[in-house]
């Protein structure tokens, strides 16, 4: 496939919106055939959860999951664990958009699918991705691939415009990282939040320092979102090479351009995610320890029925 020009995918107005607000939605990044292929891959992964009674390295379960009624809230690292999602991360339109936003040399440093199922999909408390994985520079973002239409009432992503230019807020509780800010003490005006909506195949792009979250899906419509965490190749995770593995593994995460062993350093406010959370595995687990929640606890199995 021929990669389209970056300017043909992200125009000047959209680029300015991303730089000003810290997020932007671009339509028609993925085709109907792409969405069908990802739907089929996801169906197989969800079915594999039927016999599970606890989370695995690939599957994160809803609190109301049972083997008879499998309920998955997250699929971990689909880029690494399924060839379809590995292929989709290199789609020409996506690479063109990423090139326009953060440059031509691109590395995938994480991926996940959040399955916010109709009526019971779990919320995600307010947080900044930067608090989890600070890098040597902040040319880092998350792509939200809309596998279902993201509407105002099915638990859409919420973003605070301009928060990517502000501080890195405290995501700790009683001295231990929990991956969420305290809504009462953070000083953030959550009334300024904007809902990120779009049709199937669209992508949201939000800056790594953006304050964001999402409520429970109380609608009758699923809201499945593939999240691809992409960094400029010269943005290095300051937590160390142990987070990446070998140099060969690092090279394998490149999705466009050239790899480099010369990190680019820029001033940026950083808080490290240590001491580590008592509950590990996913953001849902670490945030479950939060005593003060903005969106509230996920539903119990009784409430979800």
Secondary structure, 3 states (H helix, E strand, C coil): CCCCCHHHHCCHHHHHHHHHHCEEEECCCCCHHHHHHHHHHHHHHHHCCCCCCCCCCCEEECCCCCCCCCCEEEEECHHHHCHHHHHHCCCHHHHHHHHHHHCCCEEEEEEEEEEECCCCECCEEEEEHHHCCCECCCCEEEEEEECCCECCCCCCEEEECCHHHCCCCCCEECCEECCCCCCCCCCCCHHHEEEECECCCCEEEEECCCEEEECCECCCCCEEEEEEEEEECCCCECCCHHHCCCHHHHHHCEEECCCCCCCCCCCCCCCCCCCCCCCCCCHHHHHCCCCCCCCCCCCCHHHHC
